């Protein structure tokens, strides 16, 4: 049960966004840039980082929704996502993605846990400074999103199949399109 008066049946982050749409727009704009903007990492790879961090934070809604968004945009979809959940080090992703997922894991546990060696390892696998930057920012942002969702006690559908329709909408239209309208003063 939500800790504040959120609309019934509105899952995860959408409940707080509809509760306070003034904050929804900048949050969705950030997600749009990080997860869908121009980048050398694919949209699926960036969604995978978000899903991975959300899983580490035990945020069911964010993990399941972003895992769905990743699966819809990655070759071998759910097989890759499930493998990363099981063990990123042995998942069928590039060595660069393994190194970036390692950095994201370190950010999730505390930004100061990222070391020069972690960054050097990512660079050795071909990661650019922009990719390293965006990985850190995705991980940090999803720690915030996860705490926003769980800190307000939002409701989330249990099964990943329940996220498929929203996944198709996000993949096609993006995050900025899903911002609730800000009420007129």
N, C-alpha and C positions, 0 to 999 in steps of 0.2 A: 504494500500500500504506500502510495507516495507520501512524502513528508509535508508537502504543501498541496494546495487545491489545484491539481492538474486535471485536465479533461479525461474522462473515463475512456479506456480503450485506445488511447493514443500512445503508441509504444516509444520506449527509450527516449532519445534526445528530442524527439518531436514534441513530446509533452511540455518540457520546459521552454522549447522554442515558441510554441503557441502561447504559452503563459506570458512570455516576455519577448515579443517579436523584435523589439529594438536590439536585443542582443543576438537574435538569430541571424540577422543579415551579416554582421561581421564574422560570425563563426562559420556560416556557410561560405562566405567569400574566401576565408582562409582555407577551408577544405577544398574549395574549387581550385585555387591556385596550387596548393600542395599536391593534390591527388589527380588533377585533370589538366593543369596548365602545361605549357611546353616544357619538355624535360627529356633527357636522354634515358631516364628510367621509364619504362612503360607504365601506363595507368595501372595495369594489373600488378606490376612489381610494387608500386607505391601503395596500392590497396593492401597488398600482402604485408608490407611493413606495418601498416595501421592495424591490420587484423592480428598480427603477431604480438604487438605491444598490448593490444586490448586483451588478448588471451593471457598474457603474463600478468595483467592487472585484474584478471578474473571478472572482466566486464562482459557479461553474456551478450547483451544487446549489441555493443560496439564490435565485439569479436565476430558474432554471427553475421551481422549486417555487412561488415567490411570483408569478411571471408567470402561472403556471397558475391560482393562486388568484384573481388579478386578472381574468384572462380569463373565468373562470367567473362573475364578479360584475359585469362591466361590459357595458353595451350595446356591441355590435360587438366584444366580447371580444378575440380575438387580433389583430384589425386595429388596435385601439387600442394594445395592448401593443407590437406590432411597430413601430408608428409612433413611440412614445415611445423605444424602443431606437434607432431610426434617427435621430431628431432631436426632442427634446422641444419645441423652439420651434415646430415646424410640425405637431406631432401634433394629432389631432382631440380635444383636451381643452379645457376652459374656460381662459380667461386666468388665472383664479385658480390652477388646477392647474399651469399653465405656470410661474407665479411660485413656487409651492410646490416644484415639482420643481427649480427653479433654486436655491432655498434648500437643498434636500436635497443637491444636487450640491456646493454650497459646504461643507456640513457634512462630506460624504464626503472632501473634500480637506483639511479642517482647520476646526474650529469657528470659529476666529478669522477665517476667510475670509468669513463672513456679515457683511454690512455693514448700516448703517442704511438705505441706499438699497435693498437687497434686501428688507428688512422693509417699508419704505414702499411699494415696488412691489407686494408681496403685499397689503398693506392697501388700496391703491388699486384692486385687483381684487376686493375684498370679503372677503379672508381675515381671520378673527378672531384674537385673541390665542391662543385655545385651538388653533385650526388651525395657527398658526405654531409654537406650543409643541410640538404633537404631531408635526408634520413634522420638527422638529429632533430630537425624541426618537426617532422611528422611524428617521431617518437614522443617528443615533448608535448606537442599539441594533443596527441591521443591520451597521454596521461591526464591532461586537463579534461578532455572530452569524457573520458572514462569516469573521472571523479565527479564531473557534473551530472552524468547520468545516474551513477550509483549513489552519489551523495544526496540526491533528491528522492531516492527510493522509487525510481520509475519502474513501470511494468514493461516486460519484454516477452514476446512470443517464445515458446520453448523450442520449437523445431526449425531447423534451417530452411525447410521448404516454405515456411511462413514469410521468408524474406525475399523470395524469388521475384515477386511483382515489383516491389520497391527497388530491388537490384536492377531489373530491366529499365526502370524509369531513371535511376541515377546514371547508369551506363549511357543511356541515350541522351538525357537532358542535363545532367549534372546537378551539383549541390545548390548553386545559386538559384536555380529554378524552383527548388523545394523550400525556399524561405517563405514563412507565412507573411502575409501583408501586415505592415505596421498600421495600426488604427489611426485614423485622423484625429487630431486634437480637438 
